[in-house]
């Protein structure tokens, strides 16, 4: 046989070409980032390098694999985390603010056979999940005020959306890993200005309330301090009236002759007679 092939070079070329076609149709290289479905005449037969929770990429599933030539083909499905970008949606919050929300979801194919039967490709899965993500987002954000998106409660909202979307994704052999809002803004124009005005009015009312509470607390503190000072003065007077008179006179002298330190010294003159009662402490006992 080989001698005949050597004698006819064209037969040798044809034989090598046929051998190459058979080998390439039999063997396939399995990438570590992809999982495959072996399909025989349109029917899924087995999976290759299927995703497993906690398994390291590039393990035993990657490498060379064999198939029946011309009867089986391999459909490759991404094993990594993929994104679903949602079209910008308008959401009406409970405080009647119309928001423009842009969000995305991250998912992974965990059951490639179910995905192949239900959607065939990852693009079809994303096309099916995209409107569901928008619907879940509108339903969840429509139950809450705009301030929720600026508070820690936002994490709970995202988790509710993820669970709702995950229930649908399971039908396509996918798992929703995370849902995040990229942007949530008020629409440009009059609604935006009116919303800012309402927010400014609310903050001004809150500031006035805080200032009123502060003034009330200050009056209470001053009243309590004055009462405590009066009690202290009364106790000091009861224990030593002479010392109390002397101490109060010194305080009065300091305020009158020295001042509080704000006005320049030497600009005020006080003329009193030596026997004035106000100067008794200067005269001595």
Phi, psi and omega in degrees: 000310181295326178295322179293323179293321178293329179286336180237093184303325181294323176296321178297316179298316180297319180296315179296321179295317178296320178296319178296319179296319180294318181295314180292333177280342181265316184259146177216148178265125181266112177292151181289339181264007182230151172242145187240155174241122177276117184250125178249111181054042177086358182249126178296130182253316182200167179246154179235133176054044183293147179295134176228133182300125178086351180284145180277135177296144180085019180280217185292339183286335182276158179124212181271145175219156183246154178211165178282119183296141176067354179247329182241144173230159182248125175261119184269137180230136182297137180262349185272176177283132181241162182249146171240111179270128180269143173293149181303129182244148172261125183237136178258115181280173182292336176269024173062036174255128179270118185249147172256113188246134176237123186222170176211160178232149175249134182220167178217142177279116180255340178231087186297325181295315179296322178296319181295320181290320186277324189225346179075308185228162177295326180297322178291325176296315180295322178296328179282327183279334186300310178292330178293321177298316178297319180294315179298321180294315179296317181296319185283316181286335178290349179267357189227157176284168182297326183297341180299325181291346181253009184239168177299344179295345180300325179298319177295323178296315180297323179292321177297319178295319180298316181296317179297319179289327181295325178299324178284320183296330179299331178293340179254014179072024182242162178232127178277120182271320185201153174229132182221148175264122177278324184205137175219099185235158171282146179294150180293154176107206185301316179302323180293315180295319179294324178293318177298321180295319177296319179295319179295317178298318179296319180292323178294319177297319178296321179295319178297320179297318179295318178296320179296317177296322178295317178297320178298314179297322179297318178297319179296317181295317179297319179296317179295321179294319178297319179295319178295320178295318178298319178296321179295316178297319180296319178295320179295319179295322180292329182277321182207091182300323182295314179296323179298316178297319179297314182297317180292325178295319178297319177297319179294319179298317181297318180292322185281312188267327182265322182087184182267007178089354180271318180278142178298143180284154175086007181260354181235133179244134179237125181244120180226152176285151182301331182265017178292139183296335182293336182260020183302322183289340175283331184285326181093175183272000000 
